């Protein structure tokens, strides 16, 4: 009851986001206007039993991390009906408004500008209801994080070898703004950016870049168990085939790294 009340107060704009406690009800009694049990009692049961009372309670990922993965998957796939309620949940689970803003910006590059703008339309209404102003959002030109020179040299070398002969323009934009600006913005930690990127790639079945970004995520601190949980979370929000498509790649990445 307490968790439900917290979420209702967030929706009503009564509770300050910064003081919100973790709530659940992911997809079951959400504020998206969809009467699941009135059309599919079986789906309502699966949401309640498998998602609400199992998946979201697994300890290998925090509720905040699961919210980041879920919001990223929904934005990447342009699933805006579910997105509204999950942004409310993310705020209650400890994801800052500034981080949601950065997630959307990041996914403009990895899932497309149109999907990012669709997410902005939904998020703007949530922010208005929660009385979140521009003063809580990251600036357009922040002081960037320092770059990892060795990692960047390796990455730039691969892009120069594989991309430059085909598309010098793509090489140019991959270097800047993608890796010399976007990835260095401080509004999301590098680990969270990797989490968002890996989620987007897997959720859309874009497996060509998954190995590189899984390695980057593990370099940033994501563990083997956490990667497994990310894939399982994505299965419910982007479908089993997309999750299974990533399993073999994840196994290869894990096997290639020191135990």
C-alpha positions in Angstrom: 0.0 0.0 0.0 2.8 2.4 0.9 4.5 1.8 -2.4 1.3 2.3 -4.3 0.6 5.6 -2.5 4.1 6.8 -3.4 3.5 6.2 -7.1 0.1 7.8 -7.0 1.5 10.9 -5.4 4.2 11.1 -8.0 1.6 10.9 -10.8 -0.4 13.7 -9.0 2.7 15.9 -8.7 2.3 16.0 -4.9 5.5 14.1 -4.0 8.8 15.6 -4.7 10.8 13.2 -6.9 13.9 13.5 -4.8 12.0 12.1 -1.8 10.2 9.3 -3.7 10.7 5.8 -2.4 11.0 2.7 -4.6 7.6 1.5 -6.0 6.6 -1.4 -8.0 3.5 -2.2 -10.1 5.6 -2.3 -13.3 3.1 -2.8 -16.1 0.3 -4.2 -13.9 -1.7 -1.3 -12.5 0.1 1.4 -14.4 -1.1 4.8 -15.4 -1.1 4.1 -19.1 -4.9 3.6 -19.5 -4.6 0.0 -20.6 -7.0 -2.4 -19.0 -4.9 -5.6 -19.4 -7.1 -7.9 -17.3 -10.2 -6.8 -19.2 -8.7 -8.2 -22.5 -6.1 -10.8 -21.5 -6.4 -12.2 -17.9 -3.5 -14.5 -18.8 -1.2 -11.6 -19.6 -2.3 -9.9 -16.4 -1.3 -13.0 -14.5 2.1 -13.2 -16.2 2.7 -9.5 -15.5 1.8 -10.0 -11.9 3.6 -13.3 -11.2 6.6 -13.2 -13.5 7.4 -9.5 -14.0 6.1 -7.8 -10.9 6.8 -10.4 -8.3 9.8 -12.2 -9.7 11.8 -10.3 -12.3 11.8 -6.9 -10.6 12.6 -8.5 -7.3 15.7 -10.3 -8.4 18.7 -8.9 -6.4 21.3 -9.1 -9.1 20.3 -5.7 -10.5 19.0 -2.8 -8.4 15.5 -1.4 -9.1 17.2 1.7 -10.4 19.3 -0.4 -12.9 16.2 -2.3 -14.0 14.4 0.9 -14.6 17.2 2.2 -16.7 17.2 -1.0 -18.8 13.4 -0.9 -19.1 13.2 2.8 -20.1 16.0 2.4 -22.6 14.4 -0.7 -24.2 11.0 1.1 -24.5 12.6 4.2 -26.0 14.8 2.2 -28.4 11.7 0.3 -29.7 9.4 3.4 -29.6 6.9 1.8 -27.3 5.4 4.9 -25.9 2.3 3.5 -24.3 4.3 1.7 -21.6 7.0 4.4 -21.5 4.9 6.9 -19.5 4.4 4.6 -16.5 7.9 3.3 -16.6 9.3 6.9 -16.4 7.3 7.5 -13.3 8.7 4.2 -11.9 12.2 5.2 -12.9 11.9 8.5 -11.0 10.6 6.7 -8.0 13.4 4.1 -8.3 16.0 6.8 -8.0 16.7 7.6 -11.6 17.2 11.4 -11.7 15.4 13.6 -14.1 18.8 14.7 -15.5 19.6 11.0 -16.1 16.4 10.4 -18.0 17.2 13.4 -20.1 20.6 12.0 -20.9 19.2 8.6 -21.6 16.9 10.1 -24.3 19.8 12.1 -25.7 22.1 9.1 -25.8 19.4 7.0 -27.6 18.9 9.6 -30.3 22.3 8.4 -31.6 21.8 4.6 -30.9 18.1 4.2 -31.7 17.3 7.2 -33.9 16.3 10.8 -33.6 12.6 10.0 -34.2 12.5 7.5 -31.3 14.2 10.1 -29.0 11.7 12.8 -30.0 8.8 10.4 -29.4 10.2 9.8 -25.9 10.5 13.5 -25.3 6.8 14.0 -26.0 5.9 11.5 -23.4 8.6 12.5 -20.9 7.7 16.2 -21.1 4.2 15.4 -19.8 5.6 13.4 -16.9 8.1 16.1 -16.0 5.2 18.7 -16.0 3.1 16.5 -13.7 6.0 16.0 -11.4 6.9 19.7 -11.5 10.4 19.0 -12.9 11.9 22.1 -14.4 14.7 22.9 -16.7 16.9 23.7 -13.7 16.9 20.0 -12.9 18.2 19.0 -16.4 21.8 18.8 -17.6 23.1 21.8 -19.6 23.7 21.6 -23.3 27.4 22.2 -22.9 28.7 20.7 -19.6 32.3 20.2 -18.7 33.1 16.9 -20.2 34.6 13.9 -18.4 38.3 13.1 -19.2 38.8 10.7 -22.0 40.5 7.3 -21.7 43.3 7.9 -24.1 44.4 4.2 -24.6 40.9 2.9 -25.0 40.1 5.8 -27.4 43.2 5.1 -29.5 42.1 1.5 -29.9 38.5 2.5 -30.8 39.6 5.2 -33.3 42.0 2.7 -34.9 39.2 0.2 -35.5 36.9 2.9 -36.9 39.7 4.2 -39.2 40.4 0.7 -40.5 36.8 -0.5 -41.0 34.7 2.6 -41.5 36.9 5.3 -43.2 37.3 3.4 -46.5 33.5 3.2 -46.9 32.2 6.4 -45.2 34.7 9.1 -44.0 31.7 11.1 -42.9 30.6 8.3 -40.6 34.1 8.1 -39.1 34.0 11.8 -38.6 30.7 11.8 -36.7 31.5 8.7 -34.8 34.6 10.4 -33.4 32.8 13.7 -32.8 30.2 14.1 -31.5 29.6 10.5 -30.5 32.8 9.5 -28.6 34.4 12.8 -28.1 31.3 14.5 -26.7 28.2 12.4 -26.0 30.1 9.6 -24.2 31.9 12.1 -22.1 28.9 14.0 -20.8 28.7 13.8 -17.0 25.0 13.5 -16.7 25.2 9.7 -16.9 28.0 7.6 -15.6 30.0 5.7 -18.2 28.7 2.5 -16.8 25.1 3.7 -17.1 25.8 4.8 -20.7 27.0 1.3 -21.5 23.9 -0.1 -19.8 21.7 2.1 -22.0 23.7 1.3 -25.2 23.8 -2.5 -24.7 20.1 -2.5 -23.9 19.2 -0.5 -27.1 21.3 -2.7 -29.3 19.9 -6.0 -27.9 16.3 -4.7 -27.8 16.4 -3.8 -31.5 18.3 -7.0 -32.5 21.3 -4.9 -33.7 23.9 -7.5 -32.8 26.9 -6.2 -34.8 27.9 -3.7 -32.1 27.0 -5.8 -29.0 30.4 -7.4 -28.4 32.2 -4.1 -28.5 29.8 -2.5 -26.1 29.6 -5.5 -23.8 33.3 -5.3 -23.4 33.1 -1.6 -22.8 30.4 -2.2 -20.2 32.5 -4.8 -18.4 35.5 -2.5 -18.5 33.2 0.0 -16.8 32.3 -2.4 -14.0 29.3 -4.4 -15.2 29.6 -8.0 -14.0 28.8 -11.3 -15.7 25.8 -11.8 -13.5 24.5 -8.3 -14.2 24.8 -8.8 -17.9 22.8 -12.0 -17.6 20.1 -10.1 -15.7 20.1 -7.3 -18.3 19.4 -9.8 -21.0 16.6 -11.4 -19.0 15.0 -8.0 -18.3 15.1 -7.2 -22.0 13.4 -10.5 -22.8 10.2 -9.3 -21.2 10.3 -5.8 -22.7 11.7 -6.5 -26.2 10.9 -10.2 -26.7 12.6 -13.5 -26.3 14.2 -13.7 -29.7 16.1 -10.5 -29.2 17.3 -11.7 -25.8 18.3 -15.1 -27.1 20.1 -13.4 -30.0 22.4 -11.7 -27.5 23.2 -14.8 -25.4 25.8 -16.4 -27.8 27.6 -13.0 -28.2 27.6 -12.4 -24.4 29.1 -15.9 -23.9 31.9 -15.2 -26.4 32.7 -11.9 -24.7 32.7 -13.4 -21.2 34.9 -16.3 -22.4 37.4 -13.9 -24.0 37.9 -12.0 -20.8 40.0 -12.9 -17.7 38.1 -15.0 -15.2 
